[in-house]
Amino acid sequence: MNEMLSRIAVDPQVCFGKPCVRGTRIWVSLLLDFLASGATIEEILENYPQLKREDILAAIAYGAEMSRERYVDLPGSSAA
């Protein structure tokens, strides 16, 4: 997992410190939004040829890791 996450960079001098695919200015959150909207990995790679499949998988892994740390209140759910 650490090797995969090494594909993600957080640099205060790049994109306001938002997590990006290393060596790009492509936000992890952008990739996750595309996937959540139904885009396939192949579609993303067509639109962003500088990315590799492993970059997108690293973005997913980063999102999963972050979800372990922070919880978001969802409509209709209770904090029971």
C-alpha positions in Angstrom: 0.0 0.0 0.0 2.8 2.5 0.8 4.3 2.0 -2.6 0.9 2.8 -4.2 0.4 5.9 -2.0 3.9 7.1 -3.0 2.2 8.0 -6.4 0.3 10.8 -4.5 2.0 14.1 -3.4 0.9 16.8 -1.0 3.0 20.0 -1.5 1.9 23.4 -0.2 3.5 25.0 -3.2 1.4 22.9 -5.7 -2.4 23.2 -6.0 -2.7 24.8 -2.6 -1.5 21.7 -0.9 -4.3 19.5 -2.2 -3.3 15.8 -2.8 -2.3 15.4 -6.4 -0.9 12.6 -8.6 2.9 13.0 -8.2 4.4 15.1 -10.9 1.1 16.5 -12.1 -1.5 19.1 -10.9 -4.3 16.6 -11.2 -6.1 16.4 -7.9 -7.0 13.1 -6.2 -10.5 14.5 -5.5 -11.0 15.2 -9.3 -10.2 11.6 -10.1 -12.5 10.4 -7.4 -15.3 12.7 -8.6 -15.0 11.4 -12.1 -15.2 7.8 -10.9 -18.1 8.6 -8.6 -19.9 10.1 -11.6 -19.6 6.9 -13.5 -16.5 7.5 -15.6 -14.3 4.5 -16.2 -10.6 4.3 -15.6 -10.2 4.0 -19.4 -12.2 7.2 -20.0 -10.0 9.1 -17.5 -6.8 7.8 -19.1 -8.1 8.9 -22.5 -8.7 12.4 -21.2 -5.5 12.6 -19.2 -2.9 10.7 -21.2 -0.1 11.7 -18.7 -1.7 9.4 -16.1 -1.2 5.7 -15.7 -3.8 3.2 -14.4 -1.7 2.9 -11.2 -2.2 6.6 -10.6 -5.9 6.3 -10.6 -5.7 3.2 -8.3 -3.5 5.2 -6.0 -6.1 8.0 -5.9 -8.7 5.4 -4.9 -6.4 4.0 -2.2 -5.7 7.5 -0.9 -9.4 8.2 -0.7 -10.0 4.9 1.2 -7.1 5.7 3.6 -8.6 9.2 4.2 -12.0 7.8 4.9 -10.6 5.9 7.8 -9.7 9.1 9.5 -12.7 11.4 8.9 -16.4 10.7 8.9 -18.9 12.7 6.9 -22.5 13.2 8.1 -24.9 11.7 5.5 -28.5 12.7 5.1 -30.8 10.2 6.8 -28.1 8.6 8.9 -27.9 8.8 12.7 -24.9 8.9 14.9 -26.3 6.1 17.1 
